[in-house]
Amino acid sequence: MLPTMGQGACTALEDAYIVAKCLQENPDPVAAFQTYESLRFPRTKAIVEQSLQSSKMGQLRNPMAVGLRNVFMKVMSSAISSSFKSLHSYRA
């Protein structure tokens, strides 16, 4: 996971909690990890993809592209803020 969204450690803590919960609920480790994967994959995949998009936007060098990005960020600031709220409101 790229560090552009600052979610790597948070995701690792969530993963540890969920894997422990799955292992407590299911004595078969294979089944427990399959449950863990099905629970965690959609969320972590979305965070990795958002982090990659954020990284690409931060690496723009063309002055026109940078200007467009900056305008876009200002116009979309409330939507961007809302997307972070959904990340932070997750409860395992």
ZIKAWO-V540719 format. One record per residue. N is the residue number from 1. OMEGA is omega in degrees with one decimal (none if undefined). Layout:
<<N & OMEGA> <N & OMEGA>>
This chain:
<<1 & 179.1> <2 & -176.9> <3 & -172.2> <4 & 179.7> <5 & 178.2> <6 & -176.0> <7 & -175.9> <8 & -179.0> <9 & 178.6> <10 & 179.7> <11 & 178.5> <12 & 177.4> <13 & 176.3> <14 & 179.5> <15 & -179.0> <16 & 179.5> <17 & -177.4> <18 & -180.0> <19 & 177.7> <20 & 178.8> <21 & 179.4> <22 & 179.9> <23 & 176.1> <24 & -175.5> <25 & -177.4> <26 & -177.9> <27 & 178.1> <28 & -176.2> <29 & -179.9> <30 & 179.1> <31 & 179.7> <32 & -179.5> <33 & 174.0> <34 & 176.4> <35 & 177.8> <36 & -178.3> <37 & -179.3> <38 & 178.3> <39 & -170.6> <40 & -172.1> <41 & -177.2> <42 & -178.6> <43 & -177.2> <44 & 177.2> <45 & 179.5> <46 & -180.0> <47 & 178.2> <48 & -179.7> <49 & 177.5> <50 & 179.2> <51 & 177.9> <52 & 178.4> <53 & 179.2> <54 & 179.1> <55 & -179.8> <56 & 179.1> <57 & 179.4> <58 & -177.1> <59 & 180.0> <60 & -179.8> <61 & -179.7> <62 & -176.9> <63 & 179.2> <64 & 178.5> <65 & 177.8> <66 & 178.4> <67 & 177.6> <68 & 177.7> <69 & -178.1> <70 & 176.2> <71 & 178.6> <72 & -178.8> <73 & 178.4> <74 & -178.1> <75 & -175.1> <76 & -173.2> <77 & -179.4> <78 & 178.2> <79 & 178.4> <80 & 178.0> <81 & 178.8> <82 & 179.7> <83 & 176.3> <84 & 177.2> <85 & 178.7> <86 & 175.4> <87 & -174.1> <88 & -178.7> <89 & -178.6> <90 & 175.6> <91 & -178.5> <92 & none>>
